[in-house]
Amino acid sequence: MLDRLRERIRAARRRAGRIERREVNEFRRWLETTSNLTRASVLLFVPVLMGFVTLLSQLVPNISFLLFPPLASSTYTLFADPEGRYAEPRRFVGGLTLGAFCGWLALEATAFAYGVSPTTMDVHASGAALAILFTGMSTWLLDLELPTAFSTALLVLLTGNAQLAYLAGVLVSSLVVAGVFVAWRRQFYKQRARYLYQTTQGDDHVLVPMRGEHVTETAMFGARVAAAHDAAKVVLLDVMDERTLARATRARLDEDVENPDECTREEAAAEAARELERHAGHIETRVGVPVEVVVAVDRQSPAETVFDTAERTNCDLVVTPYEEEDDATSPFVRTILRGPVDAIAFRSATGSTTWKRVMVPVRTANDIAHAMIDYAGRLAGHAGIVSVCTCIDHERERRGAESMLANLVETTDCRSETRVSRSSIESFIERNDAHYDLVVLGASSNRSAASRVVSPPTFSRIDDVETDVAIAHRA
C-alpha cells in the first residue's frame, strides 16, 4: 500500500514537471516575438524604475511629484520601441532636461517682464507659450526632439519655489532610467537571439534519413545547417524494411543456408553501412563536420524509427527528403513535420548542394519565423543573403509589415533584406524563385485541421517553383 502511494506521488511529480516544462517552453516561445518581449519589458521595467525613482525623490526635499508623469511616459517609449526614433539615451536625458530648463527660463523671463518674483508668480499664459516656444526651438536645433520635453517645460511652471530642484530631479532621474535602458538593450535585447531563440544554440546535431532519390542533396543540406555551430554533428540513418528482410530470408532458405535470418540481416546491414560511409566521407570532405552512420530495422513505422534514433543519437533536428504520394505529402513526411523533434523536409529541384541566396516568406513574427531565418542564415553564411518577405492585402498594412520584418532580421548576423508585396504568397514566390537558390517555408504544423483545409499550407500550393524548397517545423 505504501509503495503504491509513493509511486503515485512520483508519477504526480513527473506529470507536474512535464506540465511545468511545457509552460516554460510556451512562455519562451511567446517571448520570441519581439513585440511580446517589449511588452513584457515594459511591464517589468517601467513600474520598477518608477518605484525606484519615487524612493529616491523621497530622500530629497522639494522634489515635486510633477516629475513622474513625463518620466513614466518617456520610460514607456524607451522600452516599448527600443530601436525607434526616441529610443536614444542622449535624446531621452537631453530632451527631458532641456524641456525643464526651457520652462524655468520662460518663468524667469515672464517674471522679469511683469516685475515680480518667479517664486510667487502664478502660471501665466505668456509663460506657458514661451516655455513651449523655447522648448521647440532648442530641442530642434540640438536634435533633442522628444514629445515629453514639452511636458517637463509646462510642469516646471507649477513647482513654485522648487524650480531648480525640479530641474535637478529631471536630470538625475532620467540618467538613472537611461542607464538601466542602455544596459538592458545592450546586454539582453540586442542578444535576444542567444537567450531566447533555441535554434541558435541547438539544432546542430542533425539526423538525416537516407530515403528517396535526393539523399545526397538532402544530406549536404543537413550538414550545412549543422556546420554553422562548433558542436556540429550529422547522423546518416538507413532504415531497413522488415518485409524486405523477410523476402531476402526466404530466398536464403531456398539456398539452404544455415541461420539464414541472421546472415541476411548482417549482410543487409553491412551493405547499408558501406553505402552510408560513402556518403559520410563525401560530407566530411566537403563540409568538414563529423558524420556518424546508423542502420536500423523498421519494427513499427519509419517515422517512429526516425524519432527513436534521434533520441538515441542525441539529435535535435531531423532533415528528411520531401516525398509525395498521390500528389500529396507522404504520410512519412507529414508525421515527421508534426513530430516531437524539430524537422526540415527538403525538396530538391536543382540538384544544388550550396545555397547562398535564400528567400524566407513569413506570415507573422513567431518562433517558427525566427527558426526559418536562423536556418537560412546558416546556409547563406556571411557571403550569401537572406531575403525575408511577407505579403499584405491592403496598403495600410505595409508599415506594420515592414516593422515586423525589421524586428525579425535584427536577430541574424548574415546579410539580409526585407520585402513586402501586395500579392498572394504563391504568386510572389513563383515570380521570384529564379533569383533564389532556396525558399524556406513553415510547415504550418501548429494550425488546426480545419484551418489547413480552408487555407492549405503554402508549400502544397507551389508545385511549379523551379528552386529548392525547405519546409521547417518546430516541435
Secondary structure as UniProt FT lines:
FT   HELIX           2..32
FT   HELIX           34..59
FT   TURN            61..62
FT   HELIX           65..67
FT   HELIX           68..80
FT   TURN            82..83
FT   TURN            85..86
FT   HELIX           89..114
FT   TURN            118..120
FT   HELIX           125..141
FT   TURN            142..143
FT   TURN            147..148
FT   HELIX           149..155
FT   HELIX           156..158
FT   TURN            160..161
FT   HELIX           163..184
FT   HELIX           185..189
FT   TURN            190..191
FT   HELIX           192..196
FT   HELIX           198..201
FT   STRAND          205..209
FT   HELIX           215..226
FT   TURN            227..228
FT   TURN            230..231
FT   STRAND          233..241
FT   HELIX           242..254
FT   TURN            255..256
FT   HELIX           260..286
FT   STRAND          291..298
FT   HELIX           302..312
FT   TURN            313..314
FT   STRAND          317..321
FT   STRAND          324..325
FT   TURN            326..327
FT   STRAND          328..329
FT   HELIX           331..336
FT   TURN            337..338
FT   STRAND          342..347
FT   STRAND          357..361
FT   HELIX           367..380
FT   TURN            381..383
FT   STRAND          385..391
FT   HELIX           395..397
FT   HELIX           398..409
FT   TURN            410..411
FT   STRAND          415..421
FT   HELIX           425..432
FT   HELIX           433..435
FT   STRAND          438..442
FT   TURN            445..446
FT   HELIX           449..454
FT   HELIX           458..461
FT   TURN            463..464
FT   STRAND          468..473
//
